[in-house]
């Protein structure tokens, strides 16, 4: 179980450190292979852009993963990053 007070790693960092670097593939090569802009890949790697469902499918096919792998990484990151500072009382049904 991940630490409660840590934001999960952005999928772009996972892409870079777990896939591109070990495979010896540049962002430019990945972008060309996927048929997307270099800017799109670079923004994901830098954490400036999220992984969309379309991109998740492209990554899954090119890297031998599943689209769920990428979307789950993105959702976990987004949920932790946007957690409200204060809690809200649970709404109770009136009788």
Backbone bond lengths (Angstrom), bond angles and torsions (degrees), N, CA, C in turn:
res aa  C-N    CA-C-N  psi(-1)  N-CA   C-N-CA  omega(-1)  CA-C   N-CA-C  phi
1 X - - - 1.449 - - 1.531 108.62 -
2 X 1.349 117.35 130.88 1.464 119.82 -178.41 1.533 111.16 -69.65
3 X 1.322 117.09 155.79 1.459 120.16 176.84 1.526 110.81 -57.31
4 X 1.345 116.58 145.39 1.463 120.97 -175.16 1.523 113.42 -73.65
5 X 1.312 118.22 -25.03 1.464 120.65 -174.61 1.527 112.45 -108.51
6 X 1.298 116.38 25.13 1.464 121.10 179.57 1.520 108.58 -120.92
7 X 1.305 116.09 134.96 1.456 119.77 175.90 1.523 107.37 -78.13
8 X 1.341 117.85 127.50 1.465 120.14 178.96 1.531 111.42 -56.95
9 X 1.283 114.94 150.64 1.460 122.14 -178.20 1.530 110.62 -59.34
10 X 1.321 114.94 137.30 1.467 120.51 177.87 1.537 108.65 -66.00
11 X 1.332 117.53 141.73 1.470 119.51 -179.29 1.525 113.84 -59.18
12 X 1.320 117.54 -25.30 1.464 120.03 177.29 1.515 112.45 -64.11
13 X 1.319 116.59 -36.90 1.468 120.34 177.74 1.524 110.04 -69.07
14 X 1.330 116.37 -38.41 1.471 121.18 176.01 1.531 109.27 -62.68
15 X 1.323 115.89 -45.39 1.466 120.79 178.72 1.526 110.43 -55.42
16 X 1.313 115.90 -48.90 1.461 120.18 -177.73 1.528 112.49 -67.13
17 X 1.336 116.16 -53.38 1.469 119.99 -170.95 1.524 114.97 -80.01
18 X 1.323 117.26 -28.93 1.469 120.00 -176.66 1.527 113.54 -100.92
19 X 1.321 116.96 -15.14 1.458 119.44 -177.17 1.529 112.51 -124.49
20 X 1.321 117.97 -62.28 1.464 119.88 -172.82 1.530 112.66 -63.83
21 X 1.324 117.19 -51.75 1.474 119.62 -177.66 1.533 111.21 -61.68
22 X 1.344 119.06 -52.01 1.470 118.15 179.92 1.533 113.94 -61.15
23 X 1.326 116.71 -31.51 1.457 120.13 -179.18 1.527 112.57 -84.64
24 X 1.331 116.43 -9.97 1.463 120.24 -178.40 1.512 112.65 69.33
25 X 1.329 116.28 33.97 1.467 121.89 -178.20 1.524 109.06 -111.23
26 X 1.320 116.53 134.39 1.460 120.50 178.84 1.531 110.10 -86.28
27 X 1.310 114.42 164.65 1.464 119.75 175.26 1.529 110.29 -61.15
28 X 1.301 116.49 -37.89 1.470 121.58 179.21 1.529 110.37 -62.67
29 X 1.324 116.56 -44.16 1.466 120.80 179.35 1.526 111.07 -64.96
30 X 1.336 117.02 -41.69 1.457 119.85 178.86 1.518 110.59 -63.86
31 X 1.314 117.29 -45.59 1.464 121.26 179.72 1.527 110.63 -58.39
32 X 1.318 116.59 -44.97 1.472 120.69 179.65 1.523 110.54 -63.74
33 X 1.309 117.30 -42.56 1.465 121.84 -179.89 1.531 111.43 -62.70
34 X 1.337 115.86 -40.15 1.462 120.49 -179.00 1.517 113.32 -82.23
35 X 1.329 116.44 -17.60 1.465 119.80 -177.37 1.519 112.40 75.97
36 X 1.340 115.92 33.41 1.465 121.28 177.97 1.526 108.29 -122.93
37 X 1.326 116.00 170.56 1.465 119.36 -178.41 1.524 111.56 -72.98
38 X 1.317 114.15 151.13 1.457 120.61 175.34 1.522 108.74 -62.99
39 X 1.317 116.55 -37.08 1.465 121.14 179.72 1.530 110.91 -58.87
40 X 1.321 116.89 -41.81 1.469 121.15 179.63 1.527 111.33 -59.70
41 X 1.323 116.76 -47.49 1.465 120.98 179.69 1.524 110.41 -66.30
42 X 1.329 117.13 -43.97 1.456 121.15 -178.92 1.527 111.76 -62.84
43 X 1.312 117.96 -40.31 1.466 120.96 179.17 1.527 111.17 -67.12
44 X 1.318 117.34 -35.15 1.468 120.44 176.05 1.522 109.43 -66.93
45 X 1.321 117.27 -48.36 1.468 121.75 -179.75 1.529 110.91 -59.31
46 X 1.320 117.94 -38.24 1.471 121.64 -179.59 1.524 112.98 -81.30
47 X 1.332 117.63 -3.18 1.458 120.61 179.55 1.509 113.69 77.98
48 X 1.318 117.21 15.07 1.461 122.17 -179.32 1.523 112.07 -90.98
49 X 1.321 115.93 -10.26 1.459 121.77 -177.34 1.525 107.37 -142.38
50 X 1.321 115.33 143.88 1.448 119.73 177.99 1.519 111.96 -87.15
51 X 1.313 114.95 168.58 1.460 121.61 176.62 1.527 107.73 -89.50
52 X 1.317 116.02 113.95 1.470 121.62 178.67 1.524 109.25 -78.71
53 X 1.331 117.52 164.34 1.469 118.87 175.54 1.536 112.63 -56.46
54 X 1.323 116.93 -38.88 1.471 119.82 178.61 1.524 110.91 -62.61
55 X 1.327 116.20 -45.33 1.463 120.41 179.06 1.525 110.72 -65.76
56 X 1.325 116.64 -36.75 1.467 120.39 177.83 1.526 110.32 -59.09
57 X 1.325 116.89 -42.00 1.470 120.47 177.34 1.525 111.25 -63.55
58 X 1.326 116.84 -42.22 1.462 120.12 179.80 1.534 111.02 -64.31
59 X 1.340 116.53 -46.66 1.465 120.16 178.35 1.528 110.92 -60.60
60 X 1.318 116.19 -43.79 1.464 120.59 -178.32 1.521 111.38 -59.03
61 X 1.322 116.04 -46.44 1.464 119.77 -178.48 1.530 111.45 -67.25
62 X 1.324 117.05 -41.79 1.462 120.55 -176.10 1.533 112.84 -76.08
63 X 1.338 116.49 -30.19 1.466 119.38 -171.68 1.530 114.15 -110.04
64 X 1.338 116.93 1.79 1.460 120.09 176.71 1.515 113.69 73.10
65 X 1.326 116.43 32.21 1.460 121.01 177.08 1.534 107.33 -114.23
66 X 1.312 116.17 -160.41 1.465 120.87 174.43 1.525 107.96 -117.37
67 X 1.333 117.39 156.64 1.469 118.09 175.43 1.531 111.00 -64.40
68 X 1.318 116.45 -30.48 1.469 120.38 178.88 1.524 111.71 -62.77
69 X 1.321 116.93 -34.84 1.463 120.90 177.27 1.526 109.87 -55.12
70 X 1.330 116.50 -49.12 1.460 121.83 -176.83 1.523 112.28 -72.56
71 X 1.330 117.34 -41.47 1.469 119.06 -179.58 1.527 110.61 -69.36
72 X 1.330 117.97 -35.74 1.468 120.44 177.39 1.525 111.16 -65.24
73 X 1.321 117.23 -42.13 1.464 119.87 175.84 1.524 110.60 -58.31
74 X 1.340 115.76 -44.04 1.463 120.14 -178.14 1.523 111.59 -66.79
75 X 1.329 116.93 -44.72 1.467 120.72 -179.23 1.522 111.15 -62.91
76 X 1.337 117.57 -44.25 1.458 120.61 179.80 1.531 110.83 -61.55
77 X 1.304 116.08 -41.73 1.466 120.90 177.92 1.532 110.64 -63.56
78 X 1.321 116.83 -48.35 1.465 121.49 -177.85 1.523 112.07 -63.97
79 X 1.333 117.30 -43.47 1.463 120.58 -179.75 1.528 111.21 -62.38
80 X 1.306 117.69 -44.69 1.465 120.69 -179.60 1.527 111.29 -66.58
81 X 1.310 115.92 -39.08 1.470 120.50 -177.91 1.527 112.20 -69.28
82 X 1.315 117.53 -29.97 1.464 120.65 -174.80 1.523 113.91 -106.42
83 X 1.331 117.67 12.61 1.464 120.72 -179.99 1.524 109.55 -60.28
84 X 1.336 116.57 130.12 1.470 119.13 -179.92 1.531 111.51 -63.23
85 X 1.321 115.62 147.45 1.459 121.23 -179.91 1.528 111.39 -71.36
86 X 1.293 116.73 -27.74 1.468 119.61 -179.48 1.521 109.98 -119.20
87 X 1.313 114.37 151.05 1.460 120.14 178.36 1.529 111.24 -86.31
88 X 1.279 116.50 160.54 1.460 123.60 177.90 1.527 107.84 -119.02
89 X 1.321 115.37 134.35 1.451 120.07 176.37 1.518 109.76 -61.32
90 X 1.316 115.88 143.28 1.450 119.93 177.36 1.521 109.41 -68.04
91 X 1.306 116.21 136.25 1.459 123.28 179.55 1.520 108.85 -70.55
92 X 1.333 115.79 132.25 1.465 120.65 180.00 1.517 109.46 -109.07
93 X 1.270 113.86 142.76 1.463 121.21 179.04 1.532 109.33 -71.68
94 X 1.314 116.88 134.27 1.470 119.18 177.17 1.522 109.10 -85.09
95 X 1.313 115.40 146.93 1.470 120.40 -176.75 1.497 113.10 -83.56
